[in-house]
Amino acid sequence: MRGITEAHMRVTSKGQVTIPIEIRHQLDIRAETEVEFEVVGNVVHLRKARGTEDRGKRVLAQLLATPYAGPSTEALMALTRGEE
């Protein structure tokens, strides 16, 4: 696929810019993909955020590594049944 080197887009009042579909395809940027901005002089570089490919796996691992300090299953069930 031939790379795009230039595209002109308008910034919305909320500071949002639409990334052209050709660039999204080239960089495999989809909904919920995290991106990084780097300012070099008066140029802004946009790229897929590094290390976000397995973000879901990292978040899950962190949750599983965190000890649960809440009520037990039995206590929660007692609350749903209205038991004191």
PyMOL commands that set and color helices and strands:
alter all, ss='L'
color gray80, all
select helices_A, chain A and resi 21-27+55-65+73-80
alter helices_A, ss='H'
color red, helices_A
select strands_A, chain A and resi 35-40+43-48
alter strands_A, ss='S'
color yellow, strands_A
deselect
rebuild
show_as cartoon
